[in-house]
């Protein structure tokens, strides 16, 4: 298993995304591992999802020094479509399970159907392509070192499915 994982995710959130979801995303985006600023206060209400019981859940978007290239962590309201745009490219230490749990929590609030991102480990030929369809989350495991490359699709339904990765 890799020491560090990269998450690249870009999607639109539903127009009726609950305020507490936006608050949690703003909180997660406000934490910066490289800053000496005090950590912001945790939101008063945390969702009932296994992601929020995991050690380090609050740091899932804090790593802004990704693999080659620049990191990004952004939540912006797009007036033209009356919805939020959410974009991140972050590095998470020992983070495949944490990353997948985070995306699983976010999936019901994502309006984008289709490809929304990827995750991969450092020095790895294994890439997980992330798709959503009808509020369901799918990881397509791409083994790029195989000839021809092999792809396996897994629907991420719960924490047990994530353990399968």
NORHU-V511412 format. One record per pair of residues at least 24 apart in sequence whose ideal C-beta (glycine too) atoms are under 8 Angstrom apart, sorted by the first residue. I is the first residue (numbers start at 0). J is the second residue. If there is no record, write none. Layout:
<<I,J> <I,J>>
//
This chain:
<<0,93> <0,95> <0,120> <1,95> <1,120> <1,121> <1,122> <1,123> <2,92> <2,93> <2,120> <2,121> <3,62> <3,90> <3,91> <3,92> <3,93> <3,94> <3,120> <3,121> <4,90> <4,91> <4,93> <4,94> <4,95> <4,98> <4,118> <4,119> <4,120> <4,121> <5,65> <5,66> <5,88> <5,89> <5,90> <5,91> <5,117> <5,118> <5,119> <5,120> <5,121> <6,59> <6,87> <6,88> <6,89> <6,90> <6,91> <6,94> <6,98> <6,101> <6,102> <6,116> <6,117> <6,118> <7,87> <7,88> <7,116> <7,117> <7,118> <8,85> <8,86> <8,87> <8,88> <8,102> <8,115> <8,116> <8,129> <9,84> <9,85> <9,86> <9,87> <9,115> <9,116> <10,84> <10,85> <10,109> <10,110> <10,111> <10,115> <10,116> <10,131> <11,77> <11,80> <11,82> <11,83> <11,84> <11,85> <11,109> <11,110> <11,111> <12,82> <12,83> <12,84> <12,85> <12,108> <12,109> <12,110> <13,82> <13,108> <13,109> <13,110> <14,81> <14,82> <14,110> <16,82> <16,83> <16,108> <17,108> <19,44> <19,46> <20,46> <20,105> <20,108> <21,74> <21,83> <24,74> <24,85> <25,74> <26,57> <27,57> <27,59> <27,60> <27,61> <28,60> <28,72> <28,73> <28,74> <28,87> <30,57> <30,58> <30,60> <30,61> <31,61> <31,63> <32,58> <32,61> <32,62> <32,63> <33,63> <33,64> <46,104> <48,100> <48,103> <48,104> <49,100> <49,157> <49,158> <50,97> <50,100> <50,101> <50,103> <50,104> <51,104> <53,96> <53,97> <53,100> <55,97> <56,97> <56,100> <56,101> <58,91> <59,89> <59,91> <59,94> <59,97> <59,98> <59,101> <60,87> <60,89> <60,101> <61,89> <62,89> <62,90> <62,91> <62,92> <63,89> <63,90> <64,90> <65,89> <65,90> <66,90> <66,121> <82,110> <95,120> <95,127> <95,164> <96,161> <96,162> <96,164> <99,127> <99,138> <99,155> <99,161> <99,164> <100,158> <100,161> <102,129> <102,136> <102,155> <103,136> <103,155> <103,157> <103,161> <106,131> <106,134> <106,135> <106,136> <107,134> <109,134> <127,164> <138,164> <140,164>>
//
